[in-house]
Amino acid sequence: MSKQRAWRVLTHFVVVAVIASLIALPGQNARAKATNAHSAAIKHGGTVVINWGPKGSWTRNFNPFSNSPTDGTLELIYEPLLMFNQMKGGAVVPWLASKYAWSHGNKTLTFYLRPNVKWNDGKPFTSADVKFSFMLAKTNPGITCGDCWTFLSGISTPNKTTVVFNFKKVNTTLLYYLGRFDPVPQHVFANLDPVKATNPSPVATGPFKVGSFSSQVFTLVRNKYYWQKGKPYVDTLKFPAYTGNDSAQLAAVNGELDWAGLLIPDAQNTYAAKNPNNHFWFQGVGAPVSLWLNNSQAPFNNVHVRKAIALAINRAQIAKIAEYGYTDAGNAGFVQPQFSKKWGDSSVLKMLPAGGSASKAKTELSKAKGVDTSGTYKIEVVQGWTDWNTAAQLIANQLKGVGINATVEPLAFGDYVSHLQQGNFGMAISWMAAGPTPFYLYHDDFTKAEIPPAGGPAGALANFSRWSSPQLDGLISSYQKTSNVKQQVSIVKQAQKIIANAMPIVPLFAGGDLWNEYSTRHFVGWPSPSSPYDIGSPYNHPSNLDVILHIHLK
């Protein structure tokens, strides 16, 4: 089953130093003719039926700054300045910005916007919109830009297609955070509450705009003003709502879904073997999934209790049973599999036994002198997300074995997210951040700057554990100042040790962006093992934008 992937997470693999070469996009110079000829040979039209995972019913909220926007808002409707392609070694792909340049000792970053891009109401997209959007992030804590205003001194717009970001101190990692940001139209959002507005009829630059809408199904239709000539190839995207993983899986097996992000047990036999048009590709390169502990509440504010919980959990069993062996147990440094060889500290990677250890957990718990652990603690999960619900039940059983009583608390998606953001939880299974190196996870999920404000708004990715460390914050600052990879690796390994020794969050399993089922009954052009041009999971953005612009009628 799928998890709506934390909205801004899920962007990956940017090279944070100055990058000399860029990937050209369709419509540029000599490639334009070849691209147009290719487009003419492609069969246009059709309706793609998509399900990112059970949501129960739809709420009409297409605000990209919302904590829980409706599926498709990010990237299919709104678009970033740059794309970052994990499957192409971290390539920076120009998007709304055709190019960028660092200058003045990496204290100035200039984006050059594509001319003649329009919002879907026909009005021009300009540098004023980009500046306006980032100014919203400055005055609204709920709008995230990688803590960018800690480093920015200002933004200027010398002309309609140039945006200049000036830094008061160097932070090369901000190319990633600024580049992946989705601008909004000033002429619309100047009259809205940028965080609370539901934005039911969004004005954006992306390939699709809202068509019909009901609580059970909605459609996105082609944007006639889209700047990539001839794209999208398909006319309509249809999003039916499903109350649970079982009903969504049945729809996929029966050929009712063209693209899905579902956990299907034994997918080869239960899905692919049912029809030669049914295919799946679980890439396993996404963000880790973990047990978040609220460090602002007892007993989770005690490091020995947190370590005892981590030692009590049999992560290998969870990966095998809850995730059907499609992923591996996580590690104490939250280092994803693709990073372990280069960025992982061997002692941290081996710190937690995958099978857990009840005896070691009890020993650790005995060190929590004077801490009351006799209560019953809830493990919050999203209702209908069957793998996470199964994982939570396994965890509850494993904790009982060391004397900690826990119950599983399934919640509606909106309530679940709200509890994380407001700190109204004890334990919760949830996603983590992702990026081109482990740095981005450490920055977004463990730094003091990313702790949600008390009683205030928070982004979909934040330091929900409420834990922080001055030493870790110092390392994060050092990383931001250098583009030397050797130094960055050293810093990341030091950061891992701090996090592993504090254990503010308990790792469960790796590769949250796994699920990807697609049908070739009507459409072709999907990413696959033989054509791995991007991440295939429909809930992973911005890769879902790349995918939707590739597929077409067969």
N, C-alpha and C positions, 0 to 999 in steps of 0.2 A: 504494500500500500504506500501511498506517497505522503510526504510532508510538504506543504507549501513552503518552499525553501526560502525562507527568511529574506525574501524580497530583495535585499541588497547583498545577500550573501554570495550570494552565490556567484558571482563574478570571480574569475580565477586568473592565476599566473601572469601577472604584469611584470615586466622588467623595470625595476624602480630607478635604476640609474638612467643617465641620458642615453636614449636609444637613437641610433643614427639613421636607421632605415625604417620605412613604414610600408605597410601592405596596401597596395592600391585597391580601390573598390570599383565596382562596375560603374561605367559612365565616365571614367577618366581617360582622356586623350586617346591613345592608340587602341586601348582595350574596349572603348565604347562600341565601335563597330562590330567587333567580334561578339561582344556581350549581347548587343541588340539582335544580331543574326541568330545567336543561340536561343534568345528569348522567343523569337518568331517561330522557331521550330518546336517549342514546348507547347503542350496543350494546356490552355488556360481554363479556369472555371472550377466548379465543384464546391461542396461543403465538407469540411473536415470536422469530424465529431471527436471531441477531446474531453478527457477527464484526468485531472491532476491528482485526484484522490477524493474520497467521500467528504462532502461538506454539509449534507443534509438539505439545505436550501440556500438560495442566493440572497444576499443583501446588495442592493445597488449602490456600491461605494467604489468609484473609480478614481479616488484621490491617491496619487502616487506617494504622498507623504503620510498617508494613513497607516496606522499600526496593522490593519488587516484589510488591505484592498482586495477587491474582487479579482479572481483569477484573470490573467491577461492584461491587467493594468500596466504592470511593469514590463517594458520592452515591446509587447505587441501593440500597445496603444502609445505609451510614452517611450522615448529612446534616450540613450546616453550619448555623451560626447565621443567616447571611445569604447570599443569592445576589447575584451581580453580573451583570447582563445586558448584554453587549456590543452586542447588536443593538438595544437600546433606549437608546442614548446613555449607557451607564454607570449605569443605574438600579439603586439599591439595593433589593433585594426581600427583605422580612422572611421568615424561614423558621422555624427552631426558635425564634428570637427574634421576637416580634411587633413589637417596636420597640426603639430604642436612643436614648440621649441623652448628649451631652457636657455637662460642667459644670466648675466651678472652673478656669476659664481653660484648658480642654482638658486638664486633668490628672486628670479622672475620666471614665470611659466606663461607662455602665450599660446592660446588656442586660436586657430584660424578656421572659422566656420564655413560650411559650404554655402555658396551663394544660391539664391533662388529656392531655398527650402521654405515650405509653407506649413502653417498649422492647418488642421483639417477643416477650418472654417474659411480658408482661403487667404488669411492674413499672413504677412511675412514673418518668418522666424529670424530674429536678429540678436546681436550681442546684448542688447538691452534686456531681452528675456533671460539670457543666461545670468547676467549680473543680478537682475531682480531675484532670480531663483536662489542664488547663493546668499543674497542678503536676507532672504527668508530664513535660511539656515542659521544666520547670525543671531536673529532675534527670536527664533523659536527652537527651544531645546529638543523638541520632538522630531525635528528634521535633521537627519544625520548626514555629515559630510566628512567622516573620519576625523572629527575634532579639528576641522580645518581652520576655524577662526582662532585657534590658539597660536597658529603660525602665520596667518595672513595679516598683512597690514592694510590691504585694500584691493579693490578691483577697478580697472579702468576699461573703457570701451572706445578706443580711438576712432573706430568706424563701425559700420553695421555688421561686419563679419570678423571682427577681431576682439578678443577678450584677453586682457592682461591681468594675471594674478601676481601681486607683489607680496613677498614674504618678509616678515621681520626676523625670522630665523629659518635656517635651511631645514627642509624635510622632503627628501626625494620620494618618499613613499606616497606623498600626496598626489602624484600623477595618477595613481590607482584610484584614490578616493574622489578626486575631482573629475577624472575621466569617466568614471562609471555613474556619475550623477545624472539624473533625468531632469532636464530643465522643464519648466512650466510656462505657459503664456502669461505675460504680465497683464494683458488686457482682460484676462479672466480672473486670475488669482489675486489681483489687487483689490477685488471686491469680495473675497472669500476669507473665512478663517482657514488658513492654509493647512492646519492639522485636523480640525474637526469637520470641515465641510465634506459632504459625501460626493460632490462633483458628479452628479448622475449622468450628465452628457458631456464627457470630457473632450476638450479641445487639445489636440496633441499632434505630433509630427509622424507618429508611427504608421505602419502599413494598414492598420485596421482602426475602425471607430465603432462605437456601440450601435447595434441594430435594434432588434427586439429584446425585451427583457421581462421575465417573470421570476418568481421565487424558485421555480423548478427547472427553467431552462432560459438561457440567453444566447444571443448571437453577436458576433463581431463581423462587420462587413468591410469590404475593401475601401480604403481611403483614396479617393480619386486624385488627391493632391500629392500623393506620396512621391518623394524625391527620387527614388530609384525607378527609373523608367521601365515599364513593363512588369513591375513587381508590385504586390505579390502575385504569384501565378494563380492562387486559389481565390475564390470570391468571398467565401464565408467560413467562419469558425463557429461551431455550435458546441455549447457547454451545458450538457444535462447535469442535474444534481442527483447524487446517490446518497442514501442514508448510511450505507456501510460498505465495507470492502467486499463483502460477499455479492451484493447486487451489482457493484461496479465490475467485479471480476466476471460475473456471468455475462454481462453486456459485452465485455471484451472477448470472451471465448465465443460468443454467438455472432461476432463480427459487427456488433453495433457501434463499436468505437474504432476510430482510425488511429488514435494516439492516446496512450494512457501511461500513468505513472503509478502502478499498483504493485504491491507485494503479492505475487501469485506463487503459492507453494508448488514446488516441482513444476516450474513453468514449462519445461520441455514437454512433459506429458499432458499437463492439464490445459496448456494454451497452444504452444507451437504445433504439437502433433494433431490438434483438432482440425487444422486447416492449413494448407500449404502457403496461404497468404499471411498467416500469423507468425510474427517474429518478435524476439526480445533480445535486448543487449544491456546487461547490467554491468556498467563500467567500474563502479566502486572507487571513484576518485573524488568523491565529494567530502563535505564537512563531517567530522565525527558526531556521533550522537552520545549524549552523556546524561548522567543523573545529576541535575543541578541541586545544590544544597544552599539554602538561604542562610548565609553566614551572619546575618544580622539577628538571627533568632537562636535561642538555646534549643537543643544542645548542639546545634550545627556550628555555633561560634567557637567550639572547642576543637582544636586540631586532632586530638586523639580520637574523638568521636568520629570525625570525618575519615580519618585513616582506618578506623575499625570498620566503618561501612564499606570502604573501598576494598579492604581485605576479605570481607565476608562475601562479597559478590562473586559468583562464578560467571565471569564474562564469556568464557568459552561456551558454557551451556546456553547462555542467552543468545549468542551469535548462532549457535546450531539450531536451537528450538524456535526462538522468536523470529529470527531472520533466515531460517531454513538453510543455514550454511552459506548464504550468498556473500557474507562479509566476515571479517576477522575481529577478534577481541581487540579493544583499544589498549593504549599504554598510558603510563602515568604522565608522560609529557605531551599527550594529545598530538603526537606526531603522526600525520597521515602516511599510509604505506608508500606513496610516491616520494616522500621526503626522508624516510627513515635512514637510508644509506648515507646521504650527504649531510642532513641537518640533525639527525638523531644522536643523542648521547647514549652510549650503550648501557650505562648503568641505570639510566632512567627508563629506557625501553624494557629492561628486565626487572624493574622494581616490583611490579605487581604480578603475582602468579595468575595466569589466565584462568585457572580453575578455582581461584580463591583459596583461602585458608582460614577455617573457622577458629583454629587454635591461635593463630597469629592475631586474628581479629579480637578474640577475647583478651589476649595479653595487652593489646593496644588499648582496648576499652577500659581495662583496669587502671590505666595511667590517667584516666580522666577523673581525677580525685574531686569528689564533691559535686560532680555533675549528675543531675537527675536524668536518666534515660528510661524512666519507667512509663512514660506516656505512650500513646498510640499516635503514630505519625502518618500523615497522608502522602502518598506518591501520586501526584497529579499527572494525567495524560489526556490526550484528546480522545473524546468518545468516537468510536468507530475506527480508530487507527489500530487495527488488530495486532500488529506486531509489537507496537509499543505497549499496548494493554497486556499482552502476554509477557513481555519483558518485565513490566511492573509487578505482575503477579509472581514471577520467578524471584525477583528481588525481595519482595515481601516475605516469601518463604525462606529465602537464604538469610535474611536479617533475623528472622525468628530463631534461627539456629544459633545465634550469638546473643540472644536475649533482647533484641530490639523489635518491638511490635510495630508493624506498618500495615496500612490498608491501601488499596488502589482506589483512586478517585477520578473516574472519567468525567471530563467536562466538555461542554460545547466549546468549539474552537475560540470564539471571541472571549469567553470567560477565562479560558486557559491562558490566552495571551495577556489579558488584563492582569491576571494574578502574577504572572512573571514580571510584568512591567512595574506593578505597584508594590511588589514584595509581599503579596498576600499568599505565601505558600511556604511549606517546609521543605519538601522534596518534589522534584518534577523532572520527568524525562523530556529532553528537548534537544534541538539542534545546536550547533555552534557555528562560528564564523568560518570562512574559508578565504583563501588567497593564494598568491604565487609562492609564498614561503610560509613557514609556521608563524612568522612575525604577525601576520594579519589576524590570526586567531588570538594570539597573546594580547595584541593591542585592543581588539574589540571586546574580548571576553574577560580580561583580567586586570585592566588598568583602572586607576581611580577616576580618570576623566570620563570613562564609559559607564560609571555607576548611575543608574537612573535617579533623577532628582526626587526627593521625598515628596510624595503626593503629586508629582508633576508628570508630564508626558514623557514617554520613552520610545525609542525606535524598536523595530522588530528584532534587532540585534543589539545587545547591550550586556554589561556586566551584571547579570541578574543575580549572581551569587552575593553581590555587595562586598566582596573581599578585595583587598588591594595590598600592595607592598611597595614601600618607597624604593627598595632595591630593584624590584622589577620595573617600576616606572622609570628609574634611572637608565636601565638597560634599553628600554623602549626608546628613550630619548637619544641614546647613543646610536642605536640602529638607524634612526631617522636622519642622522647627520652624515652618514657614510654611504657611499655606493661601492665600497670595497667588499666583494663577496666573501673573502676570507674572514674579514672582520665581522660581517653579518652572521656567518655560520658560528663563529665563536660566541657572539652575543646570544644567539638563539639557544645554543647549548647551555649557557649559563642560566638563561631564563627558564629552561625546562626544569633544571634542578630546583629552582626556587618554587616553582609551581608544584612540582611533584612532592616536595617536602611539606608544603602547606596543604595540599590536596583540597582546595576549596570546592572543586567539582570532581565527581567520580566518573572516569571514562567507562563507556560501555562497549561500543563497537565503532569500527571505522567505516568510512564510505557511505555517508547518508544519502548522497545523490545517486542511488543505484537504479531505481526502477524505471524501466523504459520498454514499453510494448508498442509495437506499431504494425499496422496492416498494409499490405501492398495490394489489397483487393481493388482499391480505387486510386491510390496515390503512390508515387515513387519519389525517390530522392532523399530518403531517410538516412541519417548517419548509421553506420553498421560496422562490424569488424572489417569488412572489405572496403569501406569508405568512411573512415573515422575522422570526418572533417570537424566534428564538434561534439560536445556532450549531448546525449540523446534524450535525457529525462525532460519531460514537458514542463515540469515545475522549476527547472533550473534556468534562471535568467542571468545573463543575457543570451545564453546559448539557444534558448527556445526561439528567439527572434531569428537567429541564423538559420535554424532548422526550418521555420515556417516560410522563410524566403527561398529555401531550396526545393521544397516539395511541390509536386504538380500532378495533374491527372496522368494516368498511365496510358 
